[in-house]
């Protein structure tokens, strides 16, 4: 089977962020989106059980190939990096449309796996939009996956309810951080990843694969951003073993 796993290179959540012309400046301490590690592990585990290949897919600037490299280290077989200046600044629907064109360029794909969200945007919109463009069933927020007889089964917990969803392949699925425990690559895997194929394409290579309705335009724009400043009186409590007790006392005093 052929499985595509979508990954994203995102700004480090612990690093400084800044905007230029309404866009987050990338390439400074960027890293693989942490939630995508669970998607990579899910894709690799399914192929280890069923046979086939895992293709890591990303869209982003030149150094976004580091996200693909991490996927290759974790067991993906090859990578596809979409990089093109005319794609810079796309919103979630535009990104999903470009990814859909890339998936279609790969031929018959059995399954597309994505993380539940990217930690820079936290919209969770790209996986369902991708499924819509591809015309495939979508199983979202899966915390457990099973595959058999050409059918994918996903279990998830939503608003306190446990659900079991099933869909025939091909399909698109997003997974949560409860679905597995991502593997840590061995030294052998780290070395082998450098020899795996990693292709780079632009929009001109993909445009004729694009589903109807794909637009290279963003429907949203960041008008202003500024650091959040702490205001009003506050107290910093250093936890010396009784931090929980002191927090409970504080809440009890101020919420009564």
C-alpha positions as CSV (number, residue, x, y, z in Angstrom):
1,X,0.0,0.0,0.0
2,X,1.1,3.6,-0.6
3,X,0.7,5.9,2.4
4,X,1.4,9.7,2.3
5,X,2.1,11.4,5.6
6,X,1.8,15.2,5.7
7,X,4.5,17.0,7.8
8,X,5.2,20.6,8.6
9,X,8.2,22.7,9.5
10,X,7.0,25.2,12.2
11,X,8.6,27.9,14.3
12,X,10.0,26.5,17.6
13,X,7.3,27.2,20.3
14,X,10.0,28.2,22.7
15,X,11.8,30.6,20.4
16,X,11.2,34.2,19.6
17,X,8.6,34.9,16.9
18,X,8.3,38.0,14.7
19,X,6.2,39.2,11.8
20,X,7.2,40.9,8.6
21,X,4.6,42.0,6.1
22,X,1.9,40.1,8.0
23,X,3.8,36.8,7.9
24,X,5.7,34.8,10.5
25,X,9.4,34.9,9.7
26,X,10.5,31.3,9.2
27,X,13.8,29.6,9.1
28,X,15.0,30.7,12.6
29,X,15.0,27.8,15.0
30,X,12.2,26.0,13.1
31,X,11.5,22.4,13.9
32,X,9.2,19.5,12.9
33,X,5.6,20.0,14.1
34,X,5.6,17.9,17.2
35,X,2.1,16.5,16.5
36,X,3.3,15.2,13.1
37,X,5.6,12.7,14.8
38,X,2.5,10.7,15.8
39,X,1.3,10.8,12.2
40,X,4.7,9.6,10.9
41,X,4.7,6.8,13.5
42,X,1.1,5.8,12.5
43,X,2.0,5.7,8.8
44,X,5.2,3.8,9.3
45,X,3.6,1.2,11.6
46,X,0.8,0.5,9.2
47,X,3.2,-0.1,6.3
48,X,5.4,-2.3,8.5
49,X,2.3,-4.4,9.1
50,X,0.7,-4.3,5.6
51,X,3.7,-3.7,3.3
52,X,4.2,-0.9,0.9
53,X,5.8,2.6,1.2
54,X,5.5,5.8,3.2
55,X,6.0,9.1,1.4
56,X,6.6,12.2,3.6
57,X,5.0,15.3,2.1
58,X,5.6,18.9,3.0
59,X,5.1,22.4,1.6
60,X,7.4,25.3,2.7
61,X,10.6,27.2,2.2
62,X,14.0,25.5,1.4
63,X,14.8,24.5,5.0
64,X,11.4,22.8,5.4
65,X,13.1,19.7,4.0
66,X,14.4,19.2,7.5
67,X,10.9,18.1,8.5
68,X,11.0,15.5,5.7
69,X,14.4,14.3,6.8
70,X,13.0,13.7,10.3
71,X,10.2,11.6,8.8
72,X,12.8,9.6,6.7
73,X,14.8,9.0,9.9
74,X,11.7,7.6,11.6
75,X,11.0,5.2,8.8
76,X,9.4,6.9,5.8
77,X,10.8,5.7,2.5
78,X,11.0,8.9,0.4
79,X,10.0,12.5,0.6
80,X,8.4,15.2,-1.6
81,X,9.1,18.8,-0.8
82,X,6.9,21.5,-2.4
83,X,8.7,24.8,-2.4
84,X,7.8,27.8,-4.4
85,X,7.8,31.5,-3.6
86,X,4.3,32.0,-5.2
87,X,2.9,29.6,-2.5
88,X,4.2,31.7,0.4
89,X,1.5,33.0,2.8
90,X,-1.2,30.6,1.7
91,X,-4.0,30.0,4.3
92,X,-5.4,26.5,5.2
93,X,-7.7,26.0,2.2
94,X,-4.9,27.1,-0.2
95,X,-2.4,24.8,1.5
96,X,-4.8,21.9,1.3
97,X,-5.3,22.5,-2.4
98,X,-1.6,22.4,-3.1
99,X,-1.1,19.3,-1.0
100,X,-4.0,17.6,-2.8
101,X,-2.3,18.3,-6.1
102,X,0.9,16.7,-4.8
103,X,-1.0,13.6,-3.6
104,X,-2.7,13.2,-6.9
105,X,0.7,13.5,-8.7
106,X,1.9,10.4,-6.8
107,X,-0.6,8.1,-8.5
108,X,-2.8,5.7,-6.6
109,X,-2.5,6.6,-2.9
110,X,-4.2,4.3,-0.4
111,X,-4.1,6.5,2.7
112,X,-3.1,10.1,3.7
113,X,-2.2,10.6,7.4
114,X,-1.8,13.9,9.1
115,X,-1.3,15.2,12.6
116,X,-4.4,16.7,14.3
117,X,-3.0,20.3,14.0
118,X,0.1,22.3,13.4
119,X,1.4,24.1,16.5
120,X,1.9,27.4,14.7
121,X,-1.7,27.8,13.5
122,X,-3.7,25.3,15.5
123,X,-6.7,25.4,13.0
124,X,-7.0,21.7,12.3
125,X,-8.5,22.7,9.0
126,X,-5.9,21.3,6.5
127,X,-6.7,17.6,6.9
128,X,-10.5,17.8,6.3
129,X,-10.0,20.4,3.5
130,X,-7.4,18.0,1.9
131,X,-9.9,15.2,2.0
132,X,-12.6,17.4,0.4
133,X,-10.3,18.4,-2.4
134,X,-9.4,14.7,-3.0
135,X,-13.0,13.6,-2.7
136,X,-12.1,11.0,0.0
137,X,-13.7,10.1,3.3
138,X,-12.2,11.8,6.3
139,X,-11.6,10.3,9.8
140,X,-10.5,13.0,12.2
141,X,-8.8,13.1,15.6
142,X,-8.2,9.3,15.7
143,X,-6.6,8.0,18.9
144,X,-6.5,4.4,17.7
145,X,-6.2,3.0,14.2
146,X,-6.8,-0.5,12.7
147,X,-6.6,-1.4,9.1
148,X,-7.9,-4.5,7.4
149,X,-9.8,-5.8,4.3
150,X,-9.4,-2.5,2.5
151,X,-11.1,-0.6,5.4
152,X,-9.7,1.8,8.0
153,X,-11.2,1.9,11.5
154,X,-10.6,4.9,13.8
155,X,-11.5,5.3,17.4
156,X,-11.7,8.7,18.9
157,X,-13.0,10.6,22.0
158,X,-14.9,13.8,21.2
159,X,-16.8,15.9,23.8
160,X,-16.6,13.0,26.2
161,X,-18.1,10.5,23.8
162,X,-16.1,7.5,22.4
163,X,-16.8,6.9,18.7
164,X,-15.7,4.3,16.2
165,X,-15.6,5.4,12.6
166,X,-15.0,3.3,9.5
167,X,-14.2,4.1,5.9
168,X,-13.1,2.3,2.8
169,X,-9.7,3.1,1.4
170,X,-8.5,5.4,0.0
171,X,-9.1,7.8,2.8
172,X,-7.6,10.7,4.8
173,X,-7.1,10.5,8.6
174,X,-5.8,12.8,11.2
175,X,-4.4,11.4,14.5
176,X,-4.0,12.8,18.0
177,X,-1.0,12.4,20.4
178,X,-2.8,9.5,22.0
179,X,-2.6,7.2,19.0
180,X,1.0,5.9,19.6
181,X,4.4,6.6,21.0
182,X,6.7,7.9,18.3
183,X,9.9,5.9,17.9
184,X,13.3,7.5,18.5
185,X,15.5,6.8,15.4
186,X,18.6,4.7,15.9
187,X,22.0,5.8,14.6
188,X,21.7,3.4,11.7
189,X,18.3,5.0,10.8
190,X,19.7,8.5,11.0
191,X,22.5,7.6,8.6
192,X,20.2,5.7,6.2
193,X,17.8,8.6,5.9
194,X,20.5,10.7,4.1
195,X,20.4,8.2,1.2
196,X,16.7,8.1,0.8
197,X,15.1,9.9,-2.2
198,X,13.8,13.5,-1.5
199,X,12.3,15.2,-4.5
200,X,11.6,18.9,-4.8
201,X,8.8,20.4,-6.9
202,X,7.2,23.8,-7.5
203,X,3.7,24.8,-8.3
204,X,4.3,24.6,-12.1
205,X,5.1,20.9,-11.7
206,X,1.8,20.3,-9.8
207,X,-0.7,22.7,-11.3
208,X,-2.2,20.3,-13.8
209,X,-2.9,17.8,-11.0
210,X,-4.8,20.4,-9.0
211,X,-8.5,19.7,-8.1
212,X,-11.1,22.1,-9.3
213,X,-11.5,25.2,-7.1
214,X,-7.9,25.4,-5.9
215,X,-6.8,29.0,-5.6
216,X,-3.4,30.3,-4.7
217,X,-4.7,33.0,-2.6
218,X,-5.1,33.6,1.1
219,X,-8.5,34.6,2.5
220,X,-7.0,35.9,5.7
221,X,-4.3,38.5,6.6
222,X,-2.6,39.3,9.9
223,X,-3.0,43.0,10.5
224,X,-1.3,43.4,13.8
225,X,0.6,41.2,16.3
226,X,2.3,42.2,19.6
227,X,3.7,40.3,22.6
228,X,1.2,39.7,25.4
229,X,2.1,41.9,28.4
230,X,1.3,41.0,32.0
231,X,-0.7,43.8,33.6
232,X,-2.1,44.4,37.1
233,X,-0.7,43.1,40.4
234,X,0.7,39.6,40.4
235,X,2.8,37.3,42.5
236,X,5.4,34.9,41.3
237,X,5.5,31.7,43.5
238,X,8.6,29.5,43.3
239,X,7.6,25.9,43.9
240,X,9.7,24.5,46.7
241,X,7.5,21.5,47.1
242,X,4.3,23.2,48.3
243,X,3.4,25.0,45.0
244,X,0.2,23.1,44.6
245,X,-1.0,23.9,48.1
246,X,-0.2,27.6,47.7
247,X,-2.0,27.7,44.4
248,X,-5.1,26.1,45.9
249,X,-5.0,28.6,48.7
250,X,-4.6,31.5,46.3
251,X,-7.6,30.3,44.2
252,X,-9.7,29.7,47.3
253,X,-9.0,33.2,48.6
254,X,-9.6,35.1,45.4
255,X,-12.5,33.1,43.9
256,X,-14.7,33.2,47.0
